[in-house]
Amino acid sequence: MTTAALIGWAIVGWCGTPFPRHWPWPPPPPPDGDPWIMKVIGIVGGIAGGWAFGQLFGADLDNAAGLALTMFGAWSGSNILNDAYGMVRGGQARG
């Protein structure tokens, strides 16, 4: 595991927002809960998801293609952990 991979997964987890599933407008309201807690949870989920995706598929983190492959896992891990947090709080999953 490289430092670049950890930083990349954390950034993807921080910014990991799902695509809106309900097109035409209006946009959905912001999610319930403290946004800073959700960002921290997103970072943790991004790192965990990127690491797990890399381990599962044997991605080579020394080249850009392997690192980019794990970014999908980081995005997925961030969204899954944030959805789980929302459901534990009594809300519902995003989307």
Helices and strands as residue ranges (DSSP letters): H 3-15, H 35-57, H 64-88
